[in-house]
Amino acid sequence: MVGGGSAGAVLASRLSARPATRVLLLEAGADTPPGREPAEVRDNYYTAFYEPRFFWPDLRVHFATANARRYEQARILGGGSSVNAMIALRGLPGDFDEWIAAGAAGWSWDAVLPYFRKLEHDLDFANEWHGSDGPIPVRRHRRDQWPGFSQAVARYLERKGWAFVADMNGPVANGYCAVPMANTAEQRVSTAMAYLGEEVRKRPNLTILTDAYVERISIENNRATGVQVDKKVFNARETIISAGALHSPAVLMRSGIGPRAQLEALGIEIKTDLAGVGANLQDHPVVSIACHLKPNARQAESLRAAANAALRYDSGVPGCTGSDMYIAIANKGSWHALGRQLGALVLCLYKPYSRGTVSLASKDPQVEPEVRFNMLSDERDLERMVRAVRLAAQIYASPELAEVTNESFPTSFSERVRNLNALSRTNQLRAAAGAVALDGPAALRRWLLANVVNPGVSLAALLADESALRSWLKQRATGFYHPVGTCSMGSVVDADCRVMGVEGLRVIDASIVPVITRANTNLTTIMLAERMADRIAAAG
Ligand SMILES: Cc1cc2nc3c(=O)[nH]c(=O)nc-3n(C[C@H](O)[C@H](O)[C@H](O)COP(=O)(O)OP(=O)(O)OC[C@H]3O[C@@H](n4cnc5c(N)ncnc54)[C@H](O)[C@@H]3O)c2cc1C
C-alpha cells in the first residue's frame, strides 16, 4: 500500500484485520507513534497546519492565474487527517447520485451511509443517521460555547429567517449550524490515531514503513507486481495507491499509466494509455471577508479548538444545484495573539463546475507534478463567489455585527499570511506586538490593517466595481485543501477502484471521487476506504 493518509491508514488497519492478508504500508512522511504524536498534531486547534515539516515542501499549484502558489498537502502518517481543520461533514445524498451518473456504480447514498456510520462514534446524536462505536469521534460545540462573533452572525441569520440545523450530518437542510468536528475535547483524532493504534500495530501481518517514498509501480505484462522505493523493490500480489489526489495520479503517470502523448513527451514508456489520469481535478474555491473583532467577540484562550459555526445555503444561480454554498464562521484567525483578534466569514463554493489537471513536469520522481485548478473558469462558479462576497458584506453591515466587529476586509490564503503564521517564537512576539497596536487608537488600527495586516483592495472598492470584484476573485481565490477527482471512478478506476487495463492495482483515496461532495472531503475519503476494505475482503 502506498500512502498512509486518511484513506491509507484505514485500509491498512481493516485489511490487516484478516490474519491471512499481509499488508505493507509505505508512507513518505514521518510516523505519529501512538501516545507520542507531535503536540501540534494532537492539538484540537489546527496548529499542525502551521508546521511546514508535516507538508510536501516543493508542491506549488496554479489556482486561477499563471502564478504558482504553495498548497499544503500532508506528508505524515494520517495524511490530511493529521493536519487538517478536523471539520467532519459528510457528502450529501445527492452527491452520490452524481457519482453513479459518472460511472461509480453501486455508490448510492444507501450504500455509503452504513460506512459513514461505521467510521464514527457521534458524541451528540444517536439515531439511524449515526454510528456509536466507530473509531472517529464526532462532536459539535454547543451554541452557548460559541464565542461572540459566531453568536452575532447567528443572531443576524436568525433575524433573516435562517433555521438552526442541529445536525448537519443528518437529513439535508440549509441553515446555520454548529459544525461537526473529528476530535475530542482534548485532542485531534487522525486516522493514524484511530485506526493504527498500539493493538493494531502488534499484528504480525502488518508492517508500517514511514519515510518511505514510492517512486513508481513495477508493472509486467499489464500486471502490477509491487513498487519501488529508492532502488528497493517491494513485491506484492496486489498494490493499492492511496497517495492523495495530487500524488496518486503522479505515481501512476511515472509508472506509465496515463495520457499517452503527455507521457511519451517525457520519455516514459507507456504501460496503459488512460486519458483520465490527472484530469477532472476539483477543489472548493474559497476567499474570506475577515474582520477585526472587538474584545467582547473574541474566543477565550481556554477554548483551544475552533468552535466552528457555518451557514449552508442555495446560491440560487441558474443551473446550479442546491446547498452549493457554505460560509464558515471563523472566530479565530490563527494560533497567535493577533489571530485571536481576527474573525472571518470564509466563503466556500461547495459544488464547483470548473475542472483542472495534474500532469507530470518531469519523469524525475523528486519533481512535484504540475497542478492547474482552472479555478472559477466556469462562469457559474465566478458568479456564485461574487454573490457570496455581497452576502458577506450585507452580514457585516448589520447591527448585530456592528456590536462585535471593527473593520472588515477581503483576504485569502497567501504567502504573506503563511509566513506570519508559521510557528515560531519570532512570529509569536511579532503577533503579540501587532495585537497590542491593533487594540490601540482606531486610526492606528485602520492604518495597520490596510497597510500591514492586509495591504490591498478594500471591501468597499470591490463592492463598488463588479469587474474589480471579479478580477480580485480570480487573483485571490484559492482551494480549500480538498483536491479530488484525478483518478476518477468511471474513467481511471472502476467502481471497485481497480485501475482500468492493469491487473492487481487499485487507487483508493480522494482521487477516485468523480464529483466533489458539498462538504469537506475527509469524512467521505474515510468512508470510501471503509467501504473498499469491505469489498476487497468480500472478494477474497
Ligand atoms: C491543510 C488541510 C486542511 C484540511 N481541512 C479539512 C477539514 O477540516 N475537513 C475535511 O473534511 N477535510 C479537510 N482537508 C481535506 C482532507 O484532509 C483530505 O480530503 C483527505 O486527507 C484526503 O485523504 P487521502 O487519503 O486522499 O490523501 P492524504 O490524506 O493526503 O494521504 C496521502 C498520503 O500519501 C502519502 N504519499 C504521497 N505520495 C507518496 C509516495 N509517492 N510514496 C509514499 N507515500 C506517499 C502522503 O505523505 C500522505 O500521507 C484538509 C486538508 C488539508 C491538507
The ligand as an SDF file (V2000), in Angstrom:
LIG
                    3D

 53 58  0  0  0  0  0  0  0  0999 V2000
   -4.4910   21.8140    5.4240 C   0  0  0  0  0  0  0  0  0  0  0  0
   -5.6780   20.9280    5.1760 C   0  0  0  0  0  0  0  0  0  0  0  0
   -6.8820   21.2030    5.8210 C   0  0  0  0  0  0  0  0  0  0  0  0
   -7.9940   20.3980    5.5770 C   0  0  0  0  0  0  0  0  0  0  0  0
   -9.1150   20.5570    6.3230 N   0  0  0  0  0  0  0  0  0  0  0  0
  -10.1110   19.6370    6.2270 C   0  0  0  0  0  0  0  0  0  0  0  0
  -11.1850   19.6210    7.1350 C   0  0  0  0  0  0  0  0  0  0  0  0
  -11.2330   20.4010    8.0960 O   0  0  0  0  0  0  0  0  0  0  0  0
  -12.1720   18.7140    6.9520 N   0  0  0  0  0  0  0  0  0  0  0  0
  -12.1540   17.8270    5.9310 C   0  0  0  0  0  0  0  0  0  0  0  0
  -13.1050   17.0540    5.7770 O   0  0  0  0  0  0  0  0  0  0  0  0
  -11.1180   17.7850    5.0790 N   0  0  0  0  0  0  0  0  0  0  0  0
  -10.0810   18.6350    5.2390 C   0  0  0  0  0  0  0  0  0  0  0  0
   -8.9950   18.5340    4.4270 N   0  0  0  0  0  0  0  0  0  0  0  0
   -9.0190   17.5400    3.3480 C   0  0  0  0  0  0  0  0  0  0  0  0
   -8.8150   16.1030    3.8370 C   0  0  0  0  0  0  0  0  0  0  0  0
   -7.8660   16.0540    4.8530 O   0  0  0  0  0  0  0  0  0  0  0  0
   -8.4370   15.2570    2.6110 C   0  0  0  0  0  0  0  0  0  0  0  0
   -9.5550   15.2120    1.7450 O   0  0  0  0  0  0  0  0  0  0  0  0
   -8.0270   13.8500    2.9630 C   0  0  0  0  0  0  0  0  0  0  0  0
   -6.9670   13.8470    3.8650 O   0  0  0  0  0  0  0  0  0  0  0  0
   -7.6270   13.1170    1.6900 C   0  0  0  0  0  0  0  0  0  0  0  0
   -7.2010   11.8340    2.0420 O   0  0  0  0  0  0  0  0  0  0  0  0
   -6.2870   10.9720    1.0790 P   0  0  0  0  0  0  0  0  0  0  0  0
   -6.1230    9.6600    1.7240 O   0  0  0  0  0  0  0  0  0  0  0  0
   -6.8420   11.0240   -0.2990 O   0  0  0  0  0  0  0  0  0  0  0  0
   -4.9050   11.7490    0.9890 O   0  0  0  0  0  0  0  0  0  0  0  0
   -3.9130   12.1710    2.1720 P   0  0  0  0  0  0  0  0  0  0  0  0
   -4.6120   12.1370    3.4600 O   0  0  0  0  0  0  0  0  0  0  0  0
   -3.2540   13.4110    1.7310 O   0  0  0  0  0  0  0  0  0  0  0  0
   -2.8660   10.9780    2.2070 O   0  0  0  0  0  0  0  0  0  0  0  0
   -1.9340   10.7340    1.2140 C   0  0  0  0  0  0  0  0  0  0  0  0
   -0.7030   10.1680    1.8970 C   0  0  0  0  0  0  0  0  0  0  0  0
    0.1330    9.5880    0.9050 O   0  0  0  0  0  0  0  0  0  0  0  0
    1.4640    9.9300    1.1860 C   0  0  0  0  0  0  0  0  0  0  0  0
    2.1850    9.8610   -0.1000 N   0  0  0  0  0  0  0  0  0  0  0  0
    2.0130   10.6400   -1.1810 C   0  0  0  0  0  0  0  0  0  0  0  0
    2.8360   10.2610   -2.1670 N   0  0  0  0  0  0  0  0  0  0  0  0
    3.5240    9.2080   -1.7010 C   0  0  0  0  0  0  0  0  0  0  0  0
    4.5370    8.3810   -2.2690 C   0  0  0  0  0  0  0  0  0  0  0  0
    4.9630    8.5510   -3.5260 N   0  0  0  0  0  0  0  0  0  0  0  0
    5.0590    7.3870   -1.5030 N   0  0  0  0  0  0  0  0  0  0  0  0
    4.6110    7.1870   -0.2330 C   0  0  0  0  0  0  0  0  0  0  0  0
    3.6770    7.9450    0.3470 N   0  0  0  0  0  0  0  0  0  0  0  0
    3.1290    8.9370   -0.3880 C   0  0  0  0  0  0  0  0  0  0  0  0
    1.3910   11.3160    1.7700 C   0  0  0  0  0  0  0  0  0  0  0  0
    2.5440   11.6190    2.5350 O   0  0  0  0  0  0  0  0  0  0  0  0
    0.1160   11.2380    2.5970 C   0  0  0  0  0  0  0  0  0  0  0  0
    0.3650   10.8430    3.9200 O   0  0  0  0  0  0  0  0  0  0  0  0
   -7.8810   19.3220    4.6460 C   0  0  0  0  0  0  0  0  0  0  0  0
   -6.6600   19.0390    4.0310 C   0  0  0  0  0  0  0  0  0  0  0  0
   -5.5590   19.8290    4.2980 C   0  0  0  0  0  0  0  0  0  0  0  0
   -4.2490   19.4840    3.6370 C   0  0  0  0  0  0  0  0  0  0  0  0
  1  2  1  0
  2  3  1  0
  2 52  2  0
  3  4  2  0
  4  5  1  0
  4 50  1  0
  5  6  2  0
  6  7  1  0
  6 13  1  0
  7  8  2  0
  7  9  1  0
  9 10  1  0
 10 11  2  0
 10 12  1  0
 12 13  2  0
 13 14  1  0
 14 15  1  0
 14 50  1  0
 15 16  1  0
 16 17  1  0
 16 18  1  0
 18 19  1  0
 18 20  1  0
 20 21  1  0
 20 22  1  0
 22 23  1  0
 23 24  1  0
 24 25  2  0
 24 26  1  0
 24 27  1  0
 27 28  1  0
 28 29  2  0
 28 30  1  0
 28 31  1  0
 31 32  1  0
 32 33  1  0
 33 34  1  0
 33 48  1  0
 34 35  1  0
 35 36  1  0
 35 46  1  0
 36 37  1  0
 36 45  1  0
 37 38  2  0
 38 39  1  0
 39 40  1  0
 39 45  2  0
 40 41  1  0
 40 42  2  0
 42 43  1  0
 43 44  2  0
 44 45  1  0
 46 47  1  0
 46 48  1  0
 48 49  1  0
 50 51  2  0
 51 52  1  0
 52 53  1  0
M  END
$$$$
